[in-house]
Amino acid sequence: MNRKVTVVGGAGNVGSTVARCIADKELADVVIVDIADQKASGIALDMYQSCPVTGSDSRIIGGADYSATADSDVVVITSGVPRKPGMSRDDLLNVNFGIMKAVTEQVIKYSPNCIIVPVANPLDAMCQAVYRLSGFPRERVIGMAGVLDSARMRTFIAMELNVSVENIHAFVLGGHGDTMVPLPRYSTVAGVPLTELLPADRIKAICDRTANGGAEITKLVGTSAWYAPGAAAAEMVECILKDKKKIQPCSVFLQGEYGITDLFVGVPVKLGAKGVEQILEIKLTADEDAALRKSAGAVKELTDVIGV
């Protein structure tokens, strides 16, 4: 194939799911990079051996050597550590910031023209770190958050109304955390606004469950989710490689849009071959605008800790 996608941290649950989705859809050849080099090699080989079954001609390799990633079109960064007992939020931030420094240095060395899709948490702060460290234009650093959050909201709406998820569009803005801003007014079922289909209390329950979607899974499984995040990141890669011009909620560096400056926050964007090809500014009510600013404030607290 003439397209290449690198997944950094690809031996982990999220990274391997991203890699598998890309290979299954035959979007590109895949390079799995991980400090656990032997595991990365094994996962890549296992995944490659599934391609004859799925009918994909994607080639997959794995290891710890970044030279294999040279000239990647897209690099998805899933590296990072989860918060451990006794670890403060600032500790977690600084550990993952250190990981982003090491990874970004290698990414830009071997693929200076790539588009970077950070997935590591805390998402918006890690996006800002990669953006500052890489020196890339803002169009080429795009955080995966809103696609996942909107997918969760779509799932909960489908469960509530017992309809196909294909009928549902949902938008979630703001930072990737419990201050995210689900927008029921802009969420539709077969074109009908959600606000016309459900009472306010049921809509609020869906919005609350969406905001706590990651925590709900962590409580059930004992670790962070990986199927939905992996699929969401792979969808972003597909939009870029196929130049789909699809409107997706993503974490991007705002420079005055929505009244927010110099900060990564989730907003609707047009995704295509150049990365972010347009930021869409939709009209918000006073309450929605206040919620978005509160969410941006929570992101700013995190970026201030690591000085980006």
C-alpha positions in Angstrom: 0.0 0.0 0.0 1.1 3.6 -0.5 -0.3 4.8 2.9 1.2 4.3 6.3 -0.3 4.8 9.8 1.8 4.5 12.9 0.2 3.7 16.3 2.4 4.6 19.2 1.6 2.6 22.3 0.2 0.0 19.9 0.8 -2.9 22.2 -1.8 -1.5 24.7 -5.5 -2.1 24.5 -6.5 1.2 22.8 -3.5 1.2 20.5 -4.0 -2.4 19.3 -7.7 -1.7 18.7 -6.8 1.3 16.6 -4.3 -0.8 14.6 -6.8 -3.6 14.1 -9.6 -1.3 12.9 -7.3 0.4 10.4 -6.1 -3.0 9.1 -9.6 -4.5 8.9 -10.7 -1.5 6.8 -7.6 -1.8 4.6 -7.0 1.9 5.1 -3.2 1.7 5.2 -0.2 -0.3 6.3 0.2 -0.2 10.0 3.3 0.2 12.2 2.8 -0.7 15.9 5.4 1.0 18.1 5.8 0.4 21.8 8.5 0.3 24.4 7.3 -3.3 25.0 9.0 -4.2 21.7 8.6 -7.9 21.8 4.9 -7.6 22.7 4.4 -5.1 19.8 6.1 -7.5 17.4 3.9 -10.4 18.5 0.7 -8.4 18.4 1.6 -7.1 14.9 2.3 -10.6 13.7 -0.9 -12.0 15.2 -2.9 -9.1 13.6 -1.2 -9.6 10.2 -2.1 -13.3 10.3 -5.8 -12.3 10.7 -5.7 -10.3 7.4 -6.1 -13.3 5.1 -9.3 -14.1 7.0 -10.7 -10.6 6.9 -9.6 -10.1 3.3 -7.2 -7.2 4.0 -3.9 -6.6 2.2 -2.7 -4.2 4.9 0.8 -5.0 6.1 1.5 -4.8 9.8 4.8 -4.7 11.6 5.7 -4.0 15.2 8.6 -3.2 17.5 10.3 -0.3 19.3 12.3 1.1 16.4 10.9 4.4 15.1 12.8 4.2 11.9 10.1 1.8 10.7 7.6 4.6 11.0 9.3 6.9 8.5 7.0 8.9 6.2 3.8 7.9 8.0 0.8 9.8 6.8 -0.9 9.7 10.2 0.5 9.0 13.7 -1.9 8.0 16.5 -0.4 8.5 19.9 -2.1 6.2 22.6 0.9 6.1 24.9 0.4 7.2 28.5 0.0 5.8 32.0 -3.3 5.6 33.9 -3.6 7.3 37.3 -2.4 5.0 40.1 -3.2 4.9 43.8 -1.4 7.7 45.6 -0.7 9.6 42.4 -2.0 13.2 42.2 -3.5 14.7 39.1 -0.3 16.8 38.7 1.9 13.7 39.0 -0.1 12.0 36.3 0.1 15.1 34.1 3.9 15.4 34.4 4.5 11.7 33.8 2.4 11.7 30.6 3.9 15.0 29.5 7.3 13.3 29.7 6.0 10.5 27.6 4.7 13.0 25.0 8.1 14.7 24.9 9.9 11.5 24.1 7.3 10.3 21.5 6.8 13.6 19.7 10.6 14.0 19.2 10.7 10.6 17.4 7.5 11.3 15.4 8.6 14.6 13.9 12.1 13.2 13.3 10.8 10.4 11.0 7.5 11.8 9.8 7.8 15.6 9.6 4.8 15.9 7.3 2.3 13.6 9.2 -0.9 14.4 10.9 -0.8 13.6 14.7 -3.9 12.3 16.5 -3.3 12.2 20.3 -5.5 9.9 22.3 -3.6 9.8 25.6 -5.2 11.4 28.7 -5.7 14.0 29.9 -6.6 14.4 26.3 -6.8 18.1 25.7 -3.7 18.9 27.7 -1.7 16.2 26.0 -2.8 17.6 22.6 -1.5 21.0 23.6 1.8 19.4 24.7 2.2 17.6 21.3 1.2 20.8 19.4 3.8 22.9 21.3 6.5 20.2 21.1 6.0 19.4 17.4 5.9 22.9 16.1 3.3 21.6 13.6 0.5 23.9 12.3 -2.7 23.5 14.3 -4.4 21.8 11.4 -2.1 18.7 11.9 -2.6 18.0 15.6 -6.1 16.8 16.2 -7.3 15.2 19.5 -9.6 12.2 19.6 -12.3 13.0 22.2 -15.6 14.3 20.8 -15.9 11.4 18.3 -15.8 9.0 21.3 -18.1 11.1 23.5 -20.6 11.6 20.7 -20.6 7.9 20.0 -21.4 7.2 23.7 -24.2 9.7 23.6 -25.6 8.2 20.3 -25.5 4.8 22.0 -27.5 6.0 25.0 -30.0 7.7 22.8 -30.4 4.5 20.8 -30.9 2.5 23.9 -33.5 5.0 25.2 -35.6 5.2 22.0 -34.9 1.7 20.7 -33.8 3.0 17.3 -30.8 2.3 15.0 -27.6 4.2 15.9 -27.4 5.0 12.2 -30.4 7.3 12.6 -28.7 9.4 15.4 -26.3 12.3 15.2 -25.0 13.8 18.5 -22.6 16.6 19.3 -20.5 16.8 22.4 -18.2 19.9 22.8 -15.6 21.0 25.4 -12.8 19.2 27.2 -12.7 15.4 27.4 -13.8 15.0 31.0 -16.7 15.5 33.3 -17.0 19.1 32.2 -17.8 18.1 28.6 -20.8 19.8 27.0 -23.4 17.5 25.4 -25.7 19.5 23.1 -29.2 18.0 22.9 -30.5 20.8 20.7 -28.0 19.8 18.0 -28.5 16.0 18.5 -31.1 14.5 16.1 -32.8 11.2 15.4 -33.5 10.9 11.7 -33.3 14.7 11.5 -35.7 15.3 14.5 -34.2 17.2 17.4 -33.8 15.1 20.5 -35.5 17.8 22.5 -38.7 17.0 20.6 -38.5 13.2 21.3 -37.6 13.0 25.0 -38.6 14.9 28.2 -36.0 17.0 29.9 -35.3 14.6 32.7 -34.4 11.7 30.3 -32.2 14.0 28.2 -30.4 15.1 31.3 -29.8 11.5 32.3 -28.4 10.7 28.9 -26.1 13.8 29.1 -24.9 12.9 32.6 -24.2 9.3 31.5 -22.3 10.5 28.5 -20.1 12.8 30.6 -19.3 9.9 32.9 -19.1 7.2 30.2 -15.4 6.5 30.7 -15.7 6.3 34.5 -18.7 3.9 34.2 -16.6 1.4 32.1 -13.6 1.7 34.4 -15.8 0.8 37.3 -17.2 -2.2 35.5 -13.9 -3.5 33.9 -11.3 -2.2 36.3 -9.4 -0.4 33.5 -10.1 2.3 30.9 -12.2 1.5 27.9 -10.5 0.5 24.6 -13.0 -0.7 22.0 -14.9 2.6 21.6 -11.8 4.8 21.9 -9.9 2.7 19.4 -12.8 2.7 16.9 -13.2 6.5 17.3 -9.5 7.1 16.6 -9.7 4.8 13.5 -12.7 6.7 12.2 -10.7 10.0 12.4 -7.8 8.3 10.5 -10.3 7.1 7.8 -11.7 10.6 7.4 -8.1 11.9 6.8 -6.8 9.2 4.5 -10.0 9.2 2.4 -10.3 13.0 2.4 -13.9 12.5 3.5 -14.6 16.1 4.6 -16.7 14.7 7.4 -17.8 16.9 10.3 -16.6 15.5 13.5 -16.2 16.9 17.0 -12.5 16.9 17.8 -10.1 18.6 20.2 -8.3 21.4 18.2 -6.3 24.5 19.0 -8.6 27.4 19.1 -7.5 30.9 18.2 -10.5 33.0 18.9 -13.2 30.6 17.8 -16.0 30.4 20.4 -14.2 33.2 22.2 -11.5 30.8 23.3 -7.8 31.5 22.5 -4.6 29.4 22.6 -6.3 26.3 24.0 -7.3 22.8 22.8 -11.0 22.3 23.2 -13.5 20.0 21.5 -15.5 21.6 18.7 -17.0 20.5 15.4 -14.5 20.5 12.5 -14.3 19.3 8.9 -11.7 16.5 8.7 -10.0 15.8 5.4 -6.6 15.1 3.8 -5.1 18.3 5.3 -6.3 17.5 8.8 -8.6 20.2 10.2 -9.9 21.9 7.1 -12.5 24.1 8.8 -13.7 24.8 12.3 -17.4 25.2 12.5 -18.8 27.8 14.9 -22.4 27.0 15.8 -24.7 29.3 17.8 -24.8 28.5 21.5 -27.3 29.6 24.1 -26.0 31.6 27.1 -26.1 28.4 29.2 -24.3 26.3 26.6 -21.7 29.0 26.1 -21.1 29.3 29.9 -20.7 25.5 30.1 -18.2 25.5 27.2 -16.1 28.2 28.9 -16.2 26.3 32.2 -14.9 23.2 30.4 -12.2 25.3 28.7 -11.2 26.6 32.1 -10.8 23.1 33.4 -8.5 22.4 30.4 -6.5 25.6 31.1 -5.8 24.5 34.7 -4.2 21.3 33.3 -2.1 23.0 30.6 -0.9 25.6 33.2 0.5 22.7 35.3 2.8 21.5 32.5 3.5 25.0 31.2 2.1 24.6 27.7 
